[in-house]
Amino acid sequence: MTTLRNKQKWRPFFSGLGSLPGLLIFFLLILYPLAALLLQVGFPNVFNTPISWKPSWQPLQQLFANPLNGQAIVNSLILGAGSAILATFLATLVAFARVRGGKKMGKILDTAVWIVFFAPSYVIAQGWVSLMQEGGILSELLNLPNGLTQWFFSKEGLVVVMALRYIPFIYFALVPSIQNIGLEYEQAGRLLGANAGYRLRRITLPLLLPALLAGASLAFAEGFGDFGMAAAITPQMHIPLITYQIYASLDQTPVNYPSAASLSLILIVIMGLAFYLQFHFLKTRSFATISTHSKEQTEIRNHHRGFSLVAFFILFLAFFLPIGSTIIQSLLKNYVTHLDAHSWTLVHYKSLFKPGGSGLQALLRTLVYALTNAFLTMILGLFLAYQMMFRRSKINQFINLLMIATIAVPGIVLAAGFIFAYNATWLIPLHFVIYGTPICLGMAYLAGSLPYAVRLQIGSMQQVSGNLATAAFSLGASNLRVIAQIVMPLVRTTTVSTFFMTMTGTMFELPASSLLYPPGSPPFPETIQQKFNAFEFARGSAMSILGLIIVLLLYMLGRWVESMLLRSSNSVGVE
Amino acid sequence: MLIEFRGVSKSYGDKEVLQNITLNIPSGAFLALLGPSGCGKTTLLSILAGFQDIQAGELRVAGEVWARPGYIVPPEVRNVGMVFQDFALWPHMSVFENVAFGLKVKRLPRQQIVDRVEEVLSLVRMQEYRHAMVHQLSGGQKQRIAIARALAPNPQILLMDEPLSSLDTKLREQMRWEILEFSSAAKTTTIYVTHDQIEALSMASHIVLLNAGKVEQTGSPQGLYTQPSTAFAAHFMGAANVLPVQVVRSDHSSIMVDWKGYQMLLDGKKVVQRMPYLLLLRPHHLHLHTYDGTVEWKDRFHPSLSSGDHIFSWTGVIMQRAYHGAQWLYKVEILLPHGKEILEVWQSEAYPIKSKVWVWTEKKSCTLVAGGESEQSRYQKKLG
């Protein structure tokens, strides 16, 4: 009894100490790299030898010396806003088709939107480039004269492509909102004589406004900070974008650290603002529109086939058309002038599996990175989420806040931060200059995936009653035992899905892969990008498709494992 | 007749929720659709509103067909007002905009809209809230605005779907009076869905009692309460002691029944003797008196009663009691020649537990209902 009481007495103290490993992880992975990057804005010589802490406005002043930077910021703002508006419109159509289209249609549309969500931006963008470029697949298929698809390589074309890509962000916000609007709000309008259009304008859309604005803010943030799209399209379209300028400042000679840091700061501020707006709109959703009635079978609804067809067409454009174009591209012989039975080949796929070939090496390398990252993310995510949920302390609250903020930091900024952080002169005496090593790239992958994993795990653990852990503690169980025997069994399907989601995400992670890969050992995404930059579209496309197939197989494996776990536990899990 | 349901049936897949409903609702009636959850009352209301189609039968309003299999007049053109269970006031609109909505849809001139909104807001005594937003209103105020919105376009029928269910008990009692007042001022035919028999009894001019998708009984509130035609109706219309009895004999003016050996001569016409019957005794029609074992009971209970023929009495013991403010609810175990029976009795005086009492009632308070013991236990189970 005495022992137990002593344990109880000291628990708050140990709980604070228990948070320290978590804090250290976040410091090394996120806080330090971001601080190192942003420090550069005000202290441009902090990374010089010798170190100088003299503050200066020079980096911000110099930023606009290169007219491309200003142009990139404006372009990113315009494209972010334009694609958010168009995506909102398109996502609204798809979301209504989803809610009004019956259960089966809903499942199909949900799956299609998830596919769009998971599809890597740059793979989609490359598909569009293959399709629309001069002499591209569309020109070949339809025998179009030269110049007819050039309109696509403009800001307007890019807005369309980006809008299609960001549909899921708005869709996910919108569908539950539409579902939650009590049917009687619309029925009240019907009984008062309002037709469908009038009801949509005066009742439904105003009620959906908070969700629409939240989704649009998120889509804007995604568009503004999207590196994959910029990386694939900027070289083709000559439309400078802020994320590509950050990459170019660090990757092209002469390297311009202050410019990269200043652009990153602007990117973070604008994206932070967009995320703030998103939270603000979600918080102001004070309309208590959730019906107390059962929504099933309270009204005859005509399932509009036209609506569903439009939704499928939009999703076809968003994913299946660009991916179809990538598939076709990957099967075409080089330098095909017109399509016929002799234009097709599997040589690009065969070359990928050539022993010692760059494609296979890159693939295997990335599989190792993905597996390691998924494993570490799963374990650390579980522990950190546990700390935050069941071991409340000031440090944990701080880590939680930091983690939410990190989700708003685009991958390219975090990756840029790693360059400054782990190439710093003060690390030389410590023998800790890890920039350019696989460890640095692995850490960057972990930094990108860990916040999402922790959020997912917290979401799952929130459904586990705190009393379950308290009951175990009161019986003298240690933290480790509580995680292993109480929490883990209840959240295991989320833990498994975290593993597979991280693994598939790492397979196509571009920003860190591009900026941090060890010299001579490019990972898979960077190799694909290099192929496209070298105009080896067919080879690059074959690699993208192979990657997608692997991701799909991993996803299916993940779902299978999850279903097995759920079945074996006879639904004891909370997910 | 304003509203006519002729053999209306409705199913959701294999589940038949309304079976062969035939009803005639006169113009100007305040009709309560009463029944337990899942009995089909809201579906019937939805059919009247135009949100649901029907698989059989016909719905006519003022002689015009509103629904038949494969045909439905859409809600937009029916001129029906509806007050929803949770009001369904649009939260992004002010009180004025909510009430004016139906008038704007009709493209009435601006001044006419303003005048009509003022008129209905004054009817529900909410003029000073015309600029308020919905979230600034209390539950009762929301209720009034919902009524005002429904009444603004002068509907020929007003539908109310359990409109008091989201209010607290005190407000509910107040709103009953107000709804009656508003609906009679608006001179509309009102169809009021409720599962609360007190609401139905106190507000309606007509009651339709539904059970498992069928009409169990229709009639006036008094008729349903005092002369329920089934055990279900007896139970549903209020607290009841429903007791299985056997008819010994009957003629054109009286019926002799046997209740566990206790014989009672009741008023009534000749009935089929072989059928099972139930005796309905409402708890507040039963009375208690302290039993001292010596006194001639009938003179002590009620001096105005001159003949023992008009009353029935039993001795019993108070087993349980619960204080309800104005009255006590007792469970009394009474002795019958061939057994015991527990009766519920409402009484204003306090009697201690285990005390011996007389339980008595007047003959006119005893009602005979067709139905056997199995039916009785089935309904009791269903009603919880």
Interface residues (C-beta under 8 A of the other chain):
Chain A: G182 E184 Y185 Q187 A188 G189 R190 L191 L192 G193 A194 N195 Y198 R202 I203 P206 L207 L209 S286 F287 A288 T289 S291 T292 H293 Q297 T298 E299 I300
Chain B: Y12 T42 S46 A49 G50 F51 Q52 D53 I72 P74 P75 E76 V77 R78 N79 V80 G81 M82 F84 Q85 D86 A88 W90 P91 H92 F101 G102 V105 K106 H135 R149 A150 P153 S166
